[in-house]
Amino acid sequence: MEQTILDHAVVTRRIIGALFVTQSLASAAFIANIAVNAIVGAQLSGNDALAGLPATLMLAGAALSAYPAGRAMQRFGRRPGLTVGMLLGLAGMLIDGVAVISHSFWLFLVGLFLVGMARGITDQSRYAAADAVPPARRAGAISTVVFAGTIGAVGGPLLVGPLGRIAAAGGLPDLTGPMFGGALLFALAALILFAFLRPDPRVLAIQQANQPVTTTMTPLTATRSLPTILRVPLVRAGLISMVLGQVVMVLVMSVTSLHMSHHHHGLDSISLVIGAHTFGMFGLSMITGRIADRLGRPLTIIAGAFLLIAGALIAPASLLTPWLALGLFLVGLGWNFCYIAGSSLLADAITPGERGAVQGASDLLVNLGSALGSLSSGFILAGFGYLVLCIIGAVLSLAPLSAALWWGQSSRQVVTGAD
């Protein structure tokens, strides 16, 4: 018995470690690309007005790939699904590098769409981590993979300069460096997944579901339709916390740098504020996971909603850089609480046979939320100002708060098969 427990612990550590490393590599590749794609877009198109189109294409790719990827992973497993995601990122980065060399704007957009599809697939690594552990440790496992985003947030921008110099030394345009370097990172991540994500986390999830003593989930064969699942209170609470948390975070974050530039803040101040926000999003993820596992998902979502509200109200209260940094940090941390606890709640509330489709649908909605927040933020700022934008963010934050209060306390309904 002790040997079985030990073997399971070794397998779990290997799986979580592989997911952490590969998500770190993929995140660094994504961020390195994002750091330069607006510049490349403006240069290749010859029109500054099209500089934002690359980011839109990436969001569209992520949104469109999330649901079919979830369905495919439900049928074929996490390992092949995530590996395909890394290979799509590899292909997209190579196409982008060739587009820069050939000065083709439309080829560049094709590559970015593939990179966005890769993002929509690889973001589901957190659910693979949840599959590999018992319910009591799911939030901690998810938070470990989310924390990998910190590596990308820090390492991605730092790679841009050196990769550009390497490309220039090889006689290539310096902007191809982040593209070809990102392709190498995706290739390495695909190899690690293929070699070390064994057994497939989906297999472990099924094994756990077949142990009635340790789980409250329905049998694997009792898979419900998507509309039926979406009527489960805990599923609704998890979805609302992730999607609305994402909308509020993107809404406030997207235009804060522009708001600061309008009030004569320099790049150093803007960098400090965005850095504080990024740290709030990812830096404390490991702690968030422990909180969600110990105190429960609903209470963590409630705390996250209050943090979003506080950050959204603090940010416009002063033009001082420390005040803005505090506000954006709290917005990032509130998103982190809602995202990790919401993902965990969703994993708790559905069976292994349902997870792929439901989690894919949830990531589709999260990416659409990102697009909505990003597209609307500029119009709201221009038409009504930063204060009104932040107030809208605070009001929207009441949705996950209400969902957790009204539905999240119904833990007895985790997955009973009844509405």
SEFI-623093 format. One record per atom (N, C-alpha, C): y, z, x; residue in one letter. Coordinates in pm, whole numbers, padded with zeros to 5 digits, always signed. Layout:
BEGIN
YZXA ...
***
This chain:
BEGIN
-00120+00000+00083M +00000+00000+00000M +00126+00000+00087M +00127+00089+00189E +00243+00096+00278E +00262-00036+00351E +00150-00099+00391Q +00160-00226+00462Q +00219-00334+00370Q +00180-00331+00241T +00233-00429+00146T +00384-00413+00130T +00429-00287+00118I +00572-00260+00107I +00646-00306+00231I +00587-00279+00348L +00648-00320+00474L +00659-00472+00483L +00550-00541+00446D +00550-00688+00449D +00656-00744+00356D +00668-00684+00237H +00769-00732+00141H +00909-00710+00195H +00932-00597+00263A +01064-00570+00320A +01097-00673+00429A +00998-00709+00510V +01020-00808+00616V +01055-00943+00555V +00981-00982+00451V +01007-01110+00384V +01147-01111+00323V +01183-01002+00258T +01315-00994+00195T +01426-01004+00298T +01412-00932+00410R +01514-00939+00516R +01526-01080+00571R +01413-01148+00588R +01417-01285+00640R +01490-01378+00543R +01462-01364+00414I +01524-01450+00315I +01674-01424+00306I +01712-01297+00295I +01855-01263+00286I +01928-01304+00413I +01862-01285+00528G +01924-01325+00655G +01945-01475+00662G +01844-01552+00619A +01857-01698+00620A +01969-01744+00528A +01978-01682+00410L +02084-01718+00316L +02221-01681+00370L +02231-01565+00435F +02359-01523+00492F +02405-01620+00602F +02315-01654+00693V +02351-01742+00805V +02388-01881+00754V +02307-01936+00664T +02333-02072+00617T +02459-02079+00531T +02485-01975+00452Q +02607-01974+00373Q +02729-01960+00463Q +02716-01885+00572S +02826-01874+00669S +02857-02010+00731S +02751-02082+00772L +02770-02214+00832L +02832-02312+00733L +02780-02313+00610A +02833-02403+00509A +02977-02369+00475A +03008-02241+00464S +03143-02199+00432S +03242-02240+00540S +03202-02224+00667A +03289-02267+00777A +03313-02417+00771A +03209-02495+00739A +03225-02641+00727A +03319-02677+00613A +03301-02611+00498F +03388-02637+00383F +03534-02607+00415F +03559-02488+00472I +03697-02446+00497I +03762-02535+00602I +03686-02575+00705A +03741-02665+00806A +03783-02797+00743A +03703-02847+00650N +03737-02970+00579N +03860-02951+00492N +03862-02842+00416I +03974-02814+00325I +04105-02801+00403I +04097-02746+00525A +04217-02724+00604A +04289-02854+00638A +04216-02965+00643V +04278-03091+00685V +04272-03200+00579V +04200-03180+00468N +04181-03294+00378N +04308-03340+00309N +04404-03248+00286A +04532-03291+00229A +04609-03379+00328A +04602-03342+00456I +04669-03421+00559I +04605-03559+00569I +04472-03562+00572V +04400-03689+00580V +04429-03774+00457V +04429-03711+00340G +04455-03783+00217G +04591-03849+00216G +04693-03775+00262A +04829-03832+00267A +04837-03945+00369A +04772-03929+00483Q +04777-04032+00587Q +04704-04159+00544Q +04585-04145+00489L +04506-04262+00454L +04562-04335+00332L +04620-04260+00238S +04674-04323+00118S +04816-04374+00140S +04887-04315+00237G +05026-04351+00258G +05118-04298+00150G +05069-04200+00073N +05146-04147-00039N +05126-03997-00046N +05231-03920-00021D +05220-03775-00023D +05180-03723-00161D +05211-03800-00266A +05178-03754-00401A +05027-03747-00423A +04951-03818-00339L +04805-03818-00352L +04738-03715-00261L +04819-03633-00195A +04761-03536-00102A +04674-03433-00172A +04701-03407-00301G +04622-03309-00374G +04496-03366-00435G +04481-03499-00433L +04363-03561-00493L +04232-03521-00425L +04227-03506-00290P +04102-03463-00227P +04048-03331-00280P +04136-03231-00297A +04091-03102-00349A +04038-03116-00491A +04103-03201-00571T +04056-03224-00709T +03918-03287-00710T +03895-03384-00620L +03763-03449-00612L +03655-03349-00572L +03688-03259-00481M +03590-03158-00440M +03555-03066-00557M +03657-03024-00633L +03631-02939-00749L +03547-03012-00852L +03576-03141-00873A +03500-03220-00969A +03354-03233-00926A +03332-03257-00797G +03196-03267-00745G +03120-03137-00763G +03188-03025-00735A +03123-02893-00748A +03087-02866-00894A +03178-02899-00985A +03154-02873-01127A +03038-02958-01179A +03035-03085-01141L +02934-03176-01194L +02794-03149-01138L +02786-03093-01019S +02655-03072-00957S +02592-02939-00994S +02673-02841-01038A +02623-02705-01055A +02510-02696-01158A +02530-02753-01276Y +02428-02739-01381Y +02299-02814-01349Y +02305-02944-01312P +02178-03011-01278P +02108-02947-01158P +02186-02893-01063A +02124-02825-00949A +02049-02701-00995A +02109-02626-01088G +02042-02508-01140G +01912-02544-01211G +01915-02651-01291R +01794-02695-01359R +01687-02739-01260R +01730-02810-01155A +01633-02857-01055A +01571-02740-00980A +01652-02639-00947M +01598-02522-00876M +01503-02443-00965M +01531-02443-01094Q +01441-02376-01187Q +01304-02442-01186Q +01301-02572-01169R +01174-02646-01173R +01107-02652-01036R +01186-02679-00931F +01126-02705-00800F +01145-02591-00700F +01231-02495-00729G +01250-02383-00637G +01385-02385-00568G +01422-02269-00513R +01551-02255-00446R +01556-02328-00312R +01447-02322-00235R +01449-02378-00100R +01478-02528-00101R +01404-02611-00176P +01438-02753-00177P +01575-02781-00235P +01614-02705-00339G +01744-02728-00400G +01859-02701-00305G +01856-02586-00238L +01963-02552-00145L +01962-02644-00023L +01844-02684+00021T +01836-02777+00135T +01899-02911+00101T +01873-02960-00019V +01937-03085-00064V +02089-03068-00065V +02137-02951-00109G +02281-02925-00108G +02340-02937+00031G +02271-02879+00130M +02320-02889+00268M +02318-03034+00317M +02215-03109+00280L +02208-03249+00322L +02317-03333+00257L +02353-03301+00131L +02465-03370+00068L +02595-03340+00143L +02612-03215+00184G +02730-03181+00265G +02732-03257+00395G +02615-03267+00460L +02603-03344+00584L +02646-03489+00560L +02594-03552+00454A +02627-03692+00425A +02776-03708+00395A +02830-03615+00315G +02971-03623+00280G +03062-03612+00401G +03030-03520+00491M +03111-03503+00612M +03104-03627+00701M +02985-03684+00716L +02973-03805+00797L +03054-03920+00737L +03047-03934+00604I +03125-04039+00537I +03274-04017+00558I +03319-03893+00550D +03460-03863+00570D +03505-03897+00712D +03419-03867+00810G +03453-03902+00947G +03466-04052+00966G +03372-04128+00908V +03378-04274+00915V +03501-04325+00842V +03539-04261+00731A +03656-04302+00655A +03784-04287+00737A +03793-04178+00813V +03911-04158+00899V +03917-04267+01005V +03804-04299+01065I +03800-04402+01169I +03836-04539+01111I +03786-04569+00991S +03809-04701+00930S +03935-04705+00844S +04007-04593+00836H +04131-04585+00757H +04108-04623+00610H +03998-04574+00553S +03964-04603+00414S +03983-04478+00328S +04087-04480+00244F +04115-04366+00157F +04005-04348+00053F +03957-04457-00007W +03856-04448-00113W +03722-04402-00058W +03687-04443+00062L +03564-04394+00123L +03576-04245+00152L +03696-04203+00190F +03722-04061+00214F +03699-03980+00086F +03745-04033-00028L +03726-03963-00155L +03578-03955-00193L +03502-04061-00164V +03358-04058-00190V +03292-03946-00110V +03328-03935+00017G +03273-03829+00100G +03309-03691+00048G +03435-03675+00004L +03478-03546-00048L +03405-03509-00176L +03378-03609-00259F +03303-03581-00382F +03163-03529-00349F +03100-03588-00247L +02969-03539-00204L +02978-03399-00146L +03083-03372-00070V +03103-03237-00016V +03123-03137-00129V +03198-03178-00233G +03215-03092-00349G +03083-03066-00420G +03000-03170-00433M +02867-03151-00492M +02786-03050-00410M +02796-03061-00279A +02726-02966-00193A +02775-02824-00219A +02906-02808-00240R +02961-02675-00268R +02904-02619-00398R +02896-02704-00500G +02842-02659-00628G +02697-02615-00619G +02622-02675-00528I +02481-02639-00510I +02465-02516-00423I +02532-02516-00307T +02511-02407-00211T +02571-02275-00258T +02668-02280-00350D +02721-02154-00404D +02614-02077-00480D +02506-02144-00520Q +02398-02076-00591Q +02305-02001-00496Q +02340-01998-00368S +02265-01915-00273S +02264-01769-00315S +02373-01725-00379R +02378-01583-00419R +02271-01552-00521R +02237-01647-00606Y +02131-01625-00704Y +01994-01626-00638Y +01979-01706-00532A +01853-01703-00457A +01833-01565-00396A +01942-01504-00347A +01933-01368-00293A +01892-01269-00402A +01948-01286-00522A +01913-01197-00634A +01767-01210-00671A +01713-01331-00661D +01571-01353-00694D +01478-01277-00601D +01523-01254-00477A +01434-01201-00374A +01419-01050-00377A +01501-00981-00458V +01502-00834-00454V +01481-00777-00594V +01443-00649-00603P +01430-00584-00734P +01566-00573-00802P +01569-00552-00935P +01696-00543-01008P +01794-00441-00953P +01744-00328-00905A +01833-00222-00857A +01908-00262-00731A +01864-00370-00663R +01930-00411-00539R +01998-00547-00551R +02002-00603-00672R +02054-00740-00687R +02200-00753-00647R +02284-00662-00692A +02426-00673-00660A +02449-00666-00510A +02373-00579-00442G +02385-00570-00296G +02344-00698-00228G +02237-00762-00277A +02192-00889-00218A +02294-00999-00242A +02347-01006-00364I +02450-01106-00395I +02573-01084-00309I +02613-00958-00293S +02734-00929-00215S +02717-00968-00069S +02595-00957-00016T +02570-00997+00123T +02597-01145+00142T +02552-01227+00046V +02574-01371+00057V +02720-01406+00033V +02785-01337-00062V +02928-01361-00085V +03008-01323+00039V +02967-01215+00108F +03036-01173+00229F +03032-01281+00336F +02930-01365+00331A +02922-01476+00427A +03044-01566+00419A +03110-01568+00301G +03233-01645+00288G +03341-01599+00383G +03335-01472+00426T +03432-01422+00523T +03420-01497+00655T +03297-01527+00694I +03275-01601+00819I +03344-01736+00811I +03326-01804+00697G +03389-01934+00681G +03540-01925+00673G +03590-01823+00600A +03734-01808+00584A +03803-01786+00718A +03735-01716+00808V +03792-01691+00941V +03757-01803+01038V +03628-01840+01039G +03582-01936+01138G +03623-02079+01110G +03629-02118+00982G +03663-02255+00948G +03796-02302+01007G +03907-02232+00977P +04035-02273+01035P +04037-02267+01188P +03966-02169+01246L +03964-02158+01391L +03891-02275+01457L +03800-02339+01383L +03724-02452+01438L +03804-02582+01438L +03907-02591+01354V +03978-02718+01336V +04036-02769+01467V +04109-02682+01539G +04172-02724+01664G +04072-02767+01770G +03975-02680+01804P +03877-02719+01906P +03797-02844+01870P +03756-02857+01744L +03682-02975+01703L +03767-03101+01714L +03894-03087+01681G +03986-03201+01695G +04001-03244+01840G +04010-03147+01930R +04023-03180+02072R +03896-03244+02127R +03781-03196+02080I +03654-03257+02123I +03647-03402+02077I +03688-03427+01952A +03686-03564+01900A +03782-03653+01980A +03901-03601+02008A +04000-03679+02084A +03949-03709+02225A +03880-03612+02285A +03826-03634+02420A +03718-03743+02419A +03654-03762+02303G +03553-03866+02291G +03609-03999+02245G +03741-04009+02237G +03805-04134+02197G +03815-04155+02048G +03794-04050+01968L +03802-04060+01823L +03931-03995+01772L +03977-04030+01654P +04092-03960+01596P +04063-03810+01586P +04163-03728+01615D +04138-03584+01617D +04096-03529+01481D +04138-03595+01371L +04102-03546+01239L +03955-03572+01204L +03885-03650+01285T +03741-03665+01262T +03664-03544+01313T +03725-03462+01397G +03657-03346+01454G +03602-03251+01349G +03687-03205+01253P +03634-03115+01150P +03526-03180+01064P +03533-03315+01049M +03433-03384+00967M +03297-03388+01038M +03295-03439+01158F +03169-03451+01231F +03116-03313+01273F +03208-03221+01305G +03164-03084+01335G +03104-03017+01213G +03165-03041+01095G +03110-02987+00971G +02973-03044+00941G +02954-03173+00971A +02822-03234+00951A +02716-03165+01036A +02752-03129+01159L +02659-03058+01246L +02624-02921+01189L +02724-02852+01133L +02698-02720+01074L +02605-02733+00953L +02625-02834+00871F +02538-02855+00756F +02395-02888+00800F +02383-02968+00905A +02249-03003+00955A +02175-02879+01002A +02245-02793+01074L +02185-02669+01123L +02144-02579+01006L +02231-02571+00904A +02201-02488+00788A +02078-02540+00714A +02066-02671+00700A +01950-02731+00632A +01821-02698+00707A +01824-02704+00839L +01705-02672+00918L +01665-02526+00902L +01764-02437+00903I +01734-02293+00889I +01675-02264+00752I +01732-02324+00648L +01678-02303+00514L +01534-02350+00504L +01510-02469+00555F +01376-02527+00546F +01274-02442+00622F +01317-02384+00734A +01224-02310+00819A +01203-02166+00775A +01309-02100+00725F +01302-01955+00707F +01308-01908+00562F +01343-01995+00468L +01349-01950+00329L +01209-01960+00268L +01120-01876+00321R +00980-01874+00279R +00934-01729+00261R +00861-01699+00152P +00835-01787+00038P +00962-01816-00040P +00955-01914-00126D +01070-01948-00208D +01111-01826-00291D +01240-01790-00293P +01284-01673-00372P +01242-01680-00518P +01230-01800-00572R +01186-01813-00712R +01045-01757-00729R +00959-01772-00629V +00824-01716-00636V +00830-01564-00643V +00917-01503-00564L +00932-01357-00566L +00985-01310-00701L +01078-01386-00760A +01132-01349-00890A +01024-01350-00997A +00937-01449-00992I +00828-01459-01089I +00729-01343-01071I +00701-01309-00945Q +00610-01197-00918Q +00667-01067-00974Q +00797-01047-00956Q +00859-00925-01009Q +00858-00924-01161Q +00880-01041-01222A +00882-01049-01368A +00746-01018-01428A +00640-01037-01353N +00505-01013-01402N +00458-00870-01378N +00553-00783-01342Q +00521-00641-01322Q +00592-00560-01429Q +00528-00536-01543P +00596-00471-01656P +00645-00331-01627P +00589-00266-01525V +00632-00130-01495V +00771-00128-01436V +00812-00235-01363T +00937-00232-01289T +01043-00324-01346T +01018-00387-01459T +01118-00479-01512T +01119-00474-01663T +01235-00502-01723T +01245-00506-01868T +01253-00649-01917T +01230-00746-01830M +01244-00885-01870M +01125-00930-01954M +01150-01029-02038T +01044-01086-02119T +00952-01167-02031T +00829-01198-02077P +00737-01279-01996P +00798-01413-01961P +00753-01471-01850L +00807-01597-01801L +00790-01709-01902L +00688-01702-01984T +00662-01811-02079T +00758-01808-02198T +00826-01696-02220A +00912-01681-02338A +01054-01730-02309A +01068-01848-02251T +01199-01903-02217T +01273-01943-02343T +01399-01900-02354R +01481-01930-02471R +01572-02050-02444R +01626-02107-02550S +01720-02218-02535S +01852-02166-02481S +01931-02255-02422L +02059-02215-02366L +02152-02155-02471L +02167-02215-02591P +02253-02152-02692P +02208-02012-02729P +02076-01990-02737T +02024-01857-02769T +02059-01757-02659T +02043-01799-02534I +02075-01711-02421I +02223-01676-02420I +02309-01774-02452L +02453-01750-02449L +02498-01654-02558L +02411-01624-02655R +02445-01525-02756R +02409-01383-02714R +02339-01369-02602V +02306-01235-02551V +02433-01168-02498V +02468-01048-02544P +02594-00985-02505P +02616-00975-02355P +02512-00936-02280L +02530-00920-02136L +02555-01054-02067L +02496-01160-02118V +02522-01293-02062V +02668-01331-02084V +02718-01306-02204R +02858-01334-02234R +02951-01254-02142R +02919-01126-02126A +03003-01042-02041A +03005-01093-01897A +02887-01130-01844G +02880-01182-01708G +02957-01310-01692G +02941-01403-01787L +03012-01531-01780L +03163-01512-01788L +03208-01431-01883I +03352-01411-01899I +03412-01347-01776I +03342-01251-01716S +03397-01185-01598S +03410-01282-01482S +03310-01370-01462M +03316-01466-01352M +03421-01574-01377M +03419-01633-01496V +03507-01747-01523V +03652-01704-01532V +03682-01599-01609L +03821-01556-01622L +03873-01493-01493L +03786-01423-01420G +03827-01373-01289G +03865-01486-01196G +03789-01595-01201Q +03819-01712-01119Q +03950-01777-01161Q +03972-01792-01291V +04095-01854-01340V +04217-01774-01295V +04212-01642-01313V +04327-01557-01276V +04352-01563-01126V +04245-01554-01048M +04260-01556-00903M +04323-01686-00856M +04270-01800-00901V +04322-01929-00858V +04463-01951-00910V +04490-01910-01033L +04622-01926-01094L +04730-01860-01008L +04705-01736-00967V +04805-01662-00890V +04808-01709-00745V +04692-01726-00685M +04685-01760-00543M +04741-01899-00512M +04716-01996-00600S +04747-02136-00570S +04894-02159-00538S +04984-02086-00604V +05126-02117-00589V +05205-02006-00520V +05136-01901-00476T +05208-01792-00410T +05278-01840-00284T +05212-01924-00205S +05277-01974-00082S +05400-02058-00117S +05393-02138-00222L +05508-02217-00265L +05620-02126-00315L +05583-02025-00392H +05681-01926-00439H +05752-01859-00321H +05676-01824-00217M +05735-01760-00100M +05826-01856-00023M +05783-01981-00013S +05867-02078+00059S +05998-02103-00013S +05998-02096-00145H +06122-02112-00221H +06220-01999-00192H +06166-01886-00149H +06251-01770-00120H +06261-01745+00031H +06243-01852+00107H +06273-01855+00251H +06181-01767+00336H +06058-01747+00291H +05960-01681+00376H +05907-01782+00477H +05886-01738+00600G +05831-01824+00703G +05679-01834+00695G +05624-01921+00778L +05479-01942+00777L +05403-01816+00817L +05462-01735+00905D +05394-01611+00946D +05376-01517+00827D +05479-01504+00745S +05470-01417+00627S +05372-01472+00526S +05379-01604+00504I +05286-01667+00410I +05143-01649+00457I +05120-01668+00587S +04986-01653+00644S +04935-01510+00625S +05023-01412+00642L +04984-01272+00624L +04941-01244+00481L +05017-01295+00385V +04986-01272+00244V +04855-01339+00205V +04836-01465+00244I +04712-01535+00211I +04594-01472+00283I +04617-01424+00406G +04511-01354+00479G +04469-01226+00408G +04567-01152+00355A +04535-01031+00279A +04455-01065+00154A +04493-01174+00091H +04421-01219-00029H +04276-01256+00004H +04257-01330+00111T +04122-01372+00152T +04037-01252+00188T +04098-01155+00256F +04024-01033+00290F +03982-00960+00164F +04070-00955+00064G +04033-00892-00062G +03918-00964-00131G +03917-01097-00120M +03812-01176-00184M +03675-01153-00122M +03670-01143+00010F +03540-01145+00078F +03512-01022+00165F +03615-00963+00222G +03596-00865+00328G +03522-00740+00288G +03533-00699+00162L +03471-00575+00116L +03349-00599+00027L +03293-00720+00034S +03184-00757-00056S +03064-00663-00045S +03031-00620+00076M +02914-00533+00092M +02932-00402+00017M +03056-00351+00016I +03084-00227-00057I +03077-00252-00207I +03131-00367-00250T +03128-00400-00392T +02985-00404-00445T +02894-00463-00369G +02755-00470-00412G +02695-00333-00432G +02723-00241-00341R +02671-00105-00354R +02729-00036-00477R +02859-00059-00502I +02922+00001-00620I +02856-00050-00747I +02833-00182-00753A +02773-00241-00873A +02630-00192-00894A +02555-00171-00785D +02419-00121-00798D +02415+00027-00837D +02512+00104-00789R +02511+00249-00815R +02576+00284-00948R +02693+00227-00976L +02769+00263-01095L +02741+00172-01214L +02677+00058-01188G +02648-00035-01296G +02742-00154-01297G +02692-00266-01351R +02772-00389-01354R +02895-00376-01445R +02880-00322-01569P +02996-00316-01658P +03112-00236-01602P +03083-00119-01542L +03192-00038-01486L +03260-00111-01370L +03182-00186-01292T +03240-00262-01181T +03331-00373-01233T +03290-00439-01341I +03374-00543-01401I +03503-00482-01455I +03492-00367-01520I +03610-00298-01572I +03708-00268-01458I +03654-00215-01347A +03738-00187-01230A +03801-00315-01177A +03723-00423-01173G +03776-00551-01125G +03889-00602-01213G +03873-00589-01345A +03979-00634-01436A +04107-00554-01414A +04095-00424-01396F +04214-00342-01369F +04280-00381-01237F +04198-00413-01136L +04253-00458-01008L +04327-00592-01024L +04271-00684-01102L +04338-00811-01128L +04472-00789-01197L +04474-00702-01297I +04597-00673-01370I +04701-00611-01276I +04657-00512-01197A +04749-00447-01105A +04806-00545-01004A +04721-00628-00945G +04768-00725-00847G +04862-00826-00907G +04830-00876-01028A +04914-00975-01093A +05051-00918-01130A +05060-00789-01157L +05188-00728-01191L +05266-00684-01067L +05196-00650-00960I +05264-00608-00837I +05324-00728-00764I +05252-00841-00761A +05295-00957-00682A +05437-01004-00713A +05477-01016-00840P +05612-01065-00867P +05719-00957-00868P +05681-00831-00842A +05777-00720-00854A +05876-00715-00738A +05843-00779-00626S +05931-00775-00509S +05905-00898-00423S +06009-00940-00348L +05994-01051-00255L +05959-01003-00113L +05944-00871-00097L +05906-00819+00033L +05763-00861+00066L +05741-00902+00189T +05609-00951+00229T +05498-00847+00209T +05518-00720+00248P +05410-00622+00226P +05375-00606+00078P +05474-00614-00008W +05449-00600-00152W +05367-00718-00204W +05405-00838-00163L +05330-00956-00201L +05188-00952-00146L +05174-00905-00022A +05041-00895+00039A +04953-00798-00039A +05011-00685-00082L +04935-00588-00161L +04891-00650-00293L +04983-00718-00361G +04949-00780-00488G +04837-00882-00475G +04848-00969-00374L +04746-01073-00356L +04614-01014-00307L +04620-00906-00229F +04496-00838-00189F +04423-00783-00312F +04497-00721-00403L +04435-00664-00523L +04379-00773-00614L +04448-00885-00623V +04396-00997-00701V +04263-01047-00641V +04260-01060-00508G +04137-01102-00441G +04025-01003-00460G +04057-00873-00450L +03953-00770-00466L +03904-00765-00611L +03996-00781-00707G +03956-00783-00847G +03862-00899-00876G +03892-01016-00818W +03801-01130-00832W +03664-01096-00775W +03664-01033-00658N +03539-00997-00592N +03453-00907-00681N +03514-00805-00741F +03441-00714-00830F +03383-00790-00949F +03466-00874-01012C +03421-00947-01131C +03313-01050-01096C +03328-01115-00982Y +03236-01221-00942Y +03098-01164-00907Y +03095-01060-00826I +02967-01003-00784I +02898-00931-00899I +02972-00849-00972A +02911-00777-01085A +02872-00873-01196A +02954-00976-01222G +02921-01074-01324G +02796-01154-01288G +02785-01195-01161S +02666-01266-01115S +02542-01179-01128S +02556-01051-01095S +02442-00959-01104S +02402-00937-01249S +02501-00922-01336L +02474-00902-01478L +02400-01022-01537L +02442-01140-01496L +02377-01262-01544L +02231-01267-01497L +02208-01233-01370A +02071-01232-01317A +01985-01127-01388A +02045-01013-01423D +01971-00908-01494D +01929-00953-01633D +02012-01033-01697A +01998-01058-01840A +01908-01175-01876A +01853-01244-01777I +01771-01362-01806I +01643-01359-01724I +01543-01429-01773T +01414-01433-01705T +01416-01537-01593T +01319-01530-01500P +01314-01631-01393P +01306-01774-01447P +01239-01794-01559G +01228-01926-01615G +01357-01978-01675G +01454-01889-01696E +01583-01927-01754E +01695-01932-01652E +01675-01870-01536R +01785-01848-01444R +01850-01976-01393R +01769-02075-01355G +01827-02195-01296G +01927-02261-01388G +01888-02285-01512A +01976-02354-01606A +02100-02271-01639A +02081-02142-01666V +02194-02058-01705V +02290-02037-01588V +02235-02012-01469Q +02321-01991-01354Q +02392-02120-01314Q +02325-02234-01329G +02392-02361-01305G +02506-02383-01402G +02482-02351-01530A +02587-02364-01631A +02703-02270-01601A +02673-02149-01554S +02780-02054-01523S +02865-02104-01407S +02802-02162-01305D +02880-02214-01193D +02960-02337-01233D +02908-02415-01327L +02986-02526-01383L +03114-02472-01445L +03103-02366-01524L +03220-02308-01590L +03315-02246-01489L +03260-02182-01384V +03346-02123-01281V +03426-02231-01210V +03362-02343-01177N +03434-02452-01109N +03537-02517-01201N +03505-02530-01329L +03604-02580-01424L +03720-02483-01436L +03689-02352-01430G +03796-02252-01430G +03887-02266-01310G +03828-02294-01192S +03909-02318-01073S +04002-02437-01092S +03946-02545-01148A +04027-02664-01169A +04140-02636-01268A +04110-02563-01376L +04211-02530-01475L +04322-02444-01414L +04282-02340-01338G +04382-02255-01275G +04467-02329-01176G +04404-02416-01097S +04476-02491-00995S +04574-02591-01056S +04527-02665-01157L +04611-02768-01217L +04726-02709-01298L +04703-02596-01365S +04807-02539-01451S +04909-02456-01375S +04872-02405-01257S +04961-02313-01187S +05094-02377-01150S +05090-02500-01100G +05214-02567-01062G +05306-02590-01180G +05249-02632-01294F +05330-02656-01413F +05393-02527-01464F +05314-02418-01464I +05368-02290-01511I +05477-02240-01419I +05456-02252-01287L +05558-02208-01193L +05687-02287-01210L +05674-02419-01221A +05792-02504-01233A +05865-02481-01365A +05788-02459-01473G +05850-02448-01605G +05897-02309-01641G +05829-02205-01592F +05858-02069-01638F +05881-01969-01526F +05839-02000-01403G +05860-01909-01292G +05738-01826-01257G +05747-01762-01141Y +05634-01686-01086Y +05603-01562-01169Y +05707-01496-01222L +05685-01375-01301L +05602-01404-01425L +05638-01509-01499V +05564-01544-01620V +05421-01584-01584V +05405-01659-01475L +05270-01698-01432L +05183-01576-01408L +05238-01477-01339C +05159-01357-01309C +05132-01274-01434C +05226-01273-01528I +05202-01203-01655I +05089-01270-01732I +05088-01403-01731I +04977-01476-01794I +04844-01437-01728I +04845-01426-01595G +04724-01383-01524G +04680-01245-01566G +04776-01152-01581A +04742-01016-01623A +04683-01015-01763A +04741-01095-01853V +04690-01100-01991V +04548-01158-01994V +04525-01264-01918L +04391-01323-01912L +04288-01223-01857L +04333-01132-01772S +04242-01032-01713S +04189-00934-01818S +04254-00931-01934L +04204-00844-02040L +04072-00894-02097L +04041-01023-02078A +03917-01078-02132A +03793-01017-02067A +03781-01017-01931P +03664-00951-01873P +03662-00801-01900P +03780-00738-01908L +03786-00596-01940L +03728-00571-02078L +03769-00651-02175S +03718-00634-02313S +03569-00664-02320S +03526-00770-02250A +03384-00807-02253A +03297-00695-02199A +03340-00635-02089A +03261-00527-02030A +03260-00403-02119A +03374-00376-02183L +03382-00257-02269L +03298-00273-02396L +03306-00391-02458W +03240-00410-02587W +03094-00448-02574W +03062-00533-02473W +02927-00585-02461W +02850-00522-02345W +02924-00490-02237G +02857-00446-02115G +02786-00314-02127G +02832-00228-02219Q +02768-00098-02234Q +02633-00108-02306Q +02604-00227-02361S +02478-00245-02434S +02364-00278-02338S +02344-00192-02240S +02244-00220-02135S +02102-00226-02192S +02082-00168-02307R +01949-00173-02367R +01913-00313-02411R +02015-00406-02417Q +01990-00541-02461Q +01971-00636-02344Q +01943-00582-02223V +01941-00665-02102V +01864-00794-02124V +01741-00794-02161V +01674-00916-02206V +01559-00875-02295V +01589-00866-02422T +01484-00829-02515T +01434-00949-02591T +01506-01063-02572G +01470-01183-02646G +01537-01187-02780G +01606-01078-02816A +01678-01077-02944A +01823-01097-02919A +01894-01149-03021D +02037-01173-03010D +02112-01043-03036D 
***
